[in-house]
Amino acid sequence: MFHPLSLFVGLRYVRARSHKFFVSFITWTSLAGVCVGVAALIVILSVMNGFEGDLRQRLLALDADARVVPVQTQGAAAPGPGEWRRAARAIRGSPGVVGVAPYAQIQALAVRTPEMLPVQLRGIDPRAEPSVTRLAGAITEGRLSDLTAGSDKVILGQVIAEELGLSPGDSLTLLIPTVSAGGVPTPKLRQFKVAGVFEVGLSDSDASLVFANIADVRALGPSARADQGLRVRYRDALDAPAVSAGLRARVPKGFQVIDWTQDNADYFHAVRIEKTMMSLILLLIVAVAAFNIVAMLVMVVTDKRTDIAILRTFGASPRRVMGVFLTQGLVIGWLGVALGVALGLALAFNVGTIVPFLQNTFGFQIFSSSVYYITTVPSVVKWSNVVTISIAALLLTAAATVYPAVRAARTAPAEALRYE
């Protein structure tokens, strides 16, 4: 890009400034600013990626990657057993699908005098459920196999158990809204026995879900108006939109496919907004460092007016003079970016070691276990983020060199040498 003369002189100016601390203070400040800004961006985005992945894992612990449910249309009849079986066969034969399990869900009110809590009573097949969710691994008391048909046993969330003072073996009364044949609401009380407790570390699940055998939920009758469907597990949850698109073409008419990215769109939309705003805020650090580069180069151009004039009188073109200061600015800016990437990756890959060390050294805790479900700081480095940050920082620092370089190229030799 540059003529060898421009490159040689530009690098010479960089080396010379490292031994003079008048203007070089701004040089080192600029380099440090770029380095810190890039490192901060990489670390913060990696930590936010970690929290996003942890949130996704907790959300999908008890929810499958997709749901296949009947299309809700006015006056449409509910699918019969044969239609459900055909839908299940079509789903199992779809690429990317590794598990299918039925479910039936009812809104209910858990009652244990004097407390009452709104809950979701979800009927599941204990044998098929492990193929679509991680409920079995989340159970802290009891076993999933305890939910046998006709036993009227339930497994409930840790928060529900604590608020209602329940433990395995206790009785739980559920108030289930039903509708009579005449369309009159007639709530039904049903007694269940607590068979176990689960905990996934997500309040939306631990404080609202109660699991029972799907046969016991269906036994409540059609008046309970349970939401029924099939839960589907994909080979890779991140491919849910693409796999769901193929699945929609295979399921029978009258069914729709809803994947986890649609069910939890608000969660991840909020995370994306936070990541975008955090990136823009931290990118301001790099922008301030870029302004420092501008100031430093302007001072160098002023200090080197005589050198510029001599180069011009020896036949150097304005373009070559411009290349000298572009070289100097790019070396400083891009060296800062390189150091920032190295520092950011070193910190991001070792967050799990650095945070506990800081907590033990200074005697504080970032996430208290008494307040937060997440007690550690996760970090996931995505190379796409690193590349994007690096390119943005390189472009900012490159843009910072343009004005001083143009100013140097416009220096008139006669004017600069008049008083020499």
ZAMARGU-4260 file (C-alpha; in steps of 0.2 Angstrom, whole numbers, plus 5000, padded with zeros to 4 digits):
<rodrens>
0) 5000/5000/5000 | 5014/5012/5005 | 5030/5016/4995 | 5045/5009/5005 | 5051/5027/5009
5) 5035/5031/5017 | 5035/5015/5027 | 5053/5017/5032 | 5051/5035/5038 | 5034/5031/5047
10) 5042/5017/5057 | 5057/5028/5061 | 5045/5041/5068 | 5037/5027/5079 | 5054/5021/5085
15) 5060/5039/5089 | 5044/5043/5099 | 5047/5029/5110 | 5063/5038/5117 | 5055/5055/5119
20) 5041/5057/5132 | 5034/5074/5127 | 5023/5069/5113 | 5025/5050/5116 | 5014/5051/5132
25) 4999/5054/5121 | 5005/5040/5110 | 5006/5027/5124 | 4989/5034/5131 | 4982/5031/5114
30) 4989/5013/5112 | 4983/5009/5130 | 4966/5016/5126 | 4964/5005/5111 | 4970/4990/5120
35) 4959/4992/5135 | 4943/4996/5124 | 4946/4980/5113 | 4950/4969/5128 | 4934/4976/5138
40) 4923/4973/5123 | 4929/4955/5121 | 4928/4951/5139 | 4910/4959/5142 | 4903/4951/5126
45) 4910/4934/5131 | 4903/4935/5148 | 4886/4940/5141 | 4887/4925/5129 | 4890/4914/5144
50) 4874/4921/5153 | 4864/4919/5137 | 4870/4901/5135 | 4866/4898/5153 | 4849/4905/5152
55) 4845/4895/5136 | 4851/4879/5145 | 4840/4883/5160 | 4825/4887/5149 | 4827/4871/5139
60) 4829/4860/5154 | 4811/4857/5156 | 4805/4864/5139 | 4808/4855/5123 | 4816/4863/5108
65) 4799/4863/5099 | 4780/4860/5102 | 4768/4853/5090 | 4751/4858/5094 | 4734/4859/5085
70) 4730/4875/5075 | 4718/4885/5085 | 4703/4889/5074 | 4685/4893/5078 | 4674/4878/5078
75) 4688/4866/5074 | 4687/4848/5082 | 4702/4843/5092 | 4713/4830/5084 | 4709/4812/5088
80) 4721/4798/5094 | 4725/4792/5076 | 4729/4810/5070 | 4741/4812/5085 | 4750/4795/5081
85) 4752/4800/5063 | 4759/4817/5068 | 4771/4808/5080 | 4777/4796/5066 | 4780/4811/5054
90) 4790/4820/5067 | 4801/4805/5072 | 4805/4803/5053 | 4811/4821/5051 | 4830/4825/5050
95) 4837/4833/5066 | 4824/4826/5077 | 4830/4815/5092 | 4815/4813/5103 | 4796/4815/5104
100) 4785/4815/5119 | 4766/4819/5122 | 4761/4832/5135 | 4744/4839/5142 | 4744/4855/5152
105) 4731/4864/5163 | 4732/4880/5173 | 4728/4877/5191 | 4729/4884/5209 | 4739/4875/5222
110) 4730/4876/5238 | 4738/4872/5256 | 4730/4882/5269 | 4733/4896/5271 | 4743/4898/5255
115) 4738/4897/5237 | 4749/4898/5222 | 4745/4898/5203 | 4753/4883/5194 | 4754/4874/5178
120) 4749/4856/5180 | 4759/4847/5166 | 4755/4829/5162 | 4770/4819/5154 | 4774/4801/5149
125) 4788/4797/5162 | 4796/4784/5149 | 4796/4796/5135 | 4800/4812/5144 | 4819/4810/5146
130) 4820/4810/5127 | 4815/4828/5126 | 4819/4837/5142 | 4831/4835/5157 | 4818/4834/5170
135) 4825/4817/5177 | 4842/4826/5180 | 4834/4841/5189 | 4824/4830/5202 | 4832/4833/5219
140) 4820/4822/5229 | 4810/4807/5222 | 4811/4799/5205 | 4803/4802/5188 | 4797/4784/5188
145) 4786/4787/5203 | 4773/4796/5191 | 4764/4780/5187 | 4747/4781/5179 | 4733/4781/5192
150) 4744/4786/5206 | 4739/4804/5207 | 4757/4808/5211 | 4766/4824/5207 | 4783/4832/5206
155) 4784/4850/5209 | 4796/4864/5209 | 4808/4869/5223 | 4800/4886/5225 | 4782/4879/5226
160) 4788/4866/5239 | 4796/4880/5250 | 4781/4892/5249 | 4768/4879/5253 | 4779/4869/5265
165) 4778/4853/5256 | 4790/4838/5255 | 4788/4820/5247 | 4773/4811/5255 | 4763/4826/5258
170) 4746/4830/5251 | 4743/4844/5239 | 4726/4850/5233 | 4724/4858/5216 | 4709/4869/5211
175) 4706/4865/5193 | 4695/4877/5182 | 4682/4867/5172 | 4667/4871/5162 | 4651/4861/5163
180) 4641/4855/5148 | 4631/4871/5149 | 4646/4882/5148 | 4646/4887/5167 | 4663/4888/5176
185) 4663/4874/5189 | 4680/4873/5198 | 4686/4855/5203 | 4696/4851/5218 | 4708/4836/5216
190) 4720/4829/5229 | 4737/4824/5224 | 4752/4816/5233 | 4769/4824/5232 | 4781/4811/5225
195) 4797/4823/5222 | 4804/4840/5220 | 4814/4847/5206 | 4825/4862/5204 | 4832/4869/5188
200) 4837/4887/5194 | 4824/4897/5184 | 4810/4905/5194 | 4798/4903/5179 | 4800/4884/5181
205) 4803/4881/5199 | 4789/4892/5205 | 4776/4887/5193 | 4777/4869/5186 | 4769/4853/5193
210) 4772/4837/5184 | 4760/4822/5184 | 4757/4807/5174 | 4748/4812/5157 | 4735/4799/5161
215) 4730/4807/5177 | 4729/4824/5169 | 4718/4817/5155 | 4707/4808/5168 | 4701/4825/5174
220) 4690/4825/5159 | 4687/4836/5143 | 4679/4849/5154 | 4697/4854/5161 | 4702/4859/5144
225) 4720/4854/5144 | 4732/4861/5131 | 4739/4845/5123 | 4753/4843/5111 | 4769/4834/5107
230) 4786/4840/5113 | 4801/4838/5101 | 4820/4838/5105 | 4832/4842/5091 | 4850/4836/5088
235) 4856/4854/5090 | 4844/4867/5099 | 4853/4881/5090 | 4847/4874/5073 | 4829/4875/5079
240) 4822/4888/5067 | 4829/4878/5052 | 4824/4861/5058 | 4806/4868/5063 | 4804/4875/5045
245) 4807/4857/5038 | 4796/4850/5051 | 4781/4861/5047 | 4781/4853/5029 | 4780/4836/5036
250) 4767/4837/5050 | 4749/4833/5045 | 4737/4848/5041 | 4729/4855/5057 | 4745/4855/5067
255) 4758/4869/5069 | 4776/4869/5075 | 4782/4882/5088 | 4801/4881/5093 | 4809/4888/5108
260) 4816/4904/5099 | 4797/4909/5097 | 4792/4904/5115 | 4806/4914/5123 | 4808/4928/5110
265) 4807/4941/5123 | 4821/4934/5134 | 4833/4934/5120 | 4828/4950/5112 | 4832/4959/5128
270) 4849/4950/5129 | 4853/4956/5111 | 4848/4974/5115 | 4859/4973/5130 | 4874/4966/5121
275) 4871/4979/5107 | 4871/4994/5119 | 4885/4987/5129 | 4896/4986/5113 | 4892/5003/5108
280) 4896/5010/5125 | 4912/5001/5126 | 4917/5005/5108 | 4917/5023/5114 | 4933/5019/5123
285) 4941/5014/5107 | 4934/5030/5099 | 4942/5041/5113 | 4958/5032/5110 | 4956/5036/5091
290) 4954/5054/5095 | 4970/5053/5105 | 4979/5046/5090 | 4972/5061/5080 | 4979/5073/5093
295) 4996/5064/5094 | 4998/5064/5075 | 4993/5082/5073 | 5007/5087/5086 | 5019/5076/5076
300) 5015/5084/5060 | 5017/5102/5068 | 5034/5096/5076 | 5040/5088/5059 | 5035/5103/5047
305) 5054/5105/5043 | 5056/5087/5040 | 5041/5087/5028 | 5047/5102/5019 | 5064/5094/5016
310) 5056/5078/5010 | 5045/5088/4998 | 5061/5098/4991 | 5069/5081/4988 | 5055/5076/4977
315) 5043/5067/4989 | 5025/5068/4983 | 5011/5073/4994 | 5005/5055/4993 | 5022/5049/5000
320) 5021/5061/5014 | 5004/5056/5018 | 5009/5038/5018 | 5023/5042/5032 | 5009/5048/5044
325) 4997/5035/5039 | 5010/5022/5043 | 5014/5029/5060 | 4996/5030/5065 | 4991/5013/5059
330) 5006/5005/5068 | 5001/5013/5084 | 4982/5009/5082 | 4984/4992/5076 | 4997/4987/5089
335) 4984/4993/5102 | 4971/4982/5093 | 4982/4967/5093 | 4987/4969/5111 | 4969/4971/5116
340) 4964/4955/5107 | 4977/4946/5116 | 4973/4953/5133 | 4954/4951/5130 | 4956/4933/5125
345) 4967/4929/5140 | 4954/4936/5152 | 4939/4929/5143 | 4946/4911/5143 | 4951/4913/5162
350) 4936/4922/5169 | 4932/4906/5179 | 4949/4907/5188 | 4950/4926/5189 | 4933/4930/5197
355) 4935/4918/5212 | 4953/4924/5215 | 4946/4942/5216 | 4932/4937/5227 | 4944/4928/5239
360) 4957/4942/5239 | 4945/4957/5242 | 4932/4948/5252 | 4916/4951/5241 | 4904/4940/5231
365) 4898/4945/5214 | 4882/4934/5214 | 4877/4929/5231 | 4869/4911/5232 | 4855/4918/5243
370) 4849/4930/5230 | 4854/4923/5213 | 4852/4906/5205 | 4868/4909/5195 | 4883/4910/5207
375) 4897/4910/5194 | 4902/4921/5180 | 4901/4911/5164 | 4911/4915/5148 | 4909/4909/5130
380) 4921/4916/5117 | 4913/4918/5100 | 4926/4920/5087 | 4913/4930/5076 | 4913/4943/5090
385) 4932/4944/5091 | 4933/4947/5072 | 4919/4960/5072 | 4927/4969/5087 | 4944/4969/5079
390) 4938/4975/5062 | 4928/4989/5070 | 4943/4995/5081 | 4955/4994/5066 | 4943/5004/5055
395) 4941/5017/5069 | 4960/5019/5072 | 4963/5019/5053 | 4950/5033/5051 | 4959/5043/5065
400) 4975/5044/5054 | 4967/5052/5039 | 4965/5070/5044 | 4983/5072/5051 | 4990/5063/5036
405) 4981/5075/5024 | 4986/5090/5034 | 5005/5084/5033 | 5003/5082/5014 | 4996/5099/5012
410) 5011/5107/5021 | 5019/5120/5009 | 5039/5118/5009 | 5042/5136/5006 | 5031/5141/5021
415) 5039/5128/5032 | 5057/5133/5028 | 5054/5152/5028 | 5061/5155/5046 | 5073/5140/5046
</rodrens>
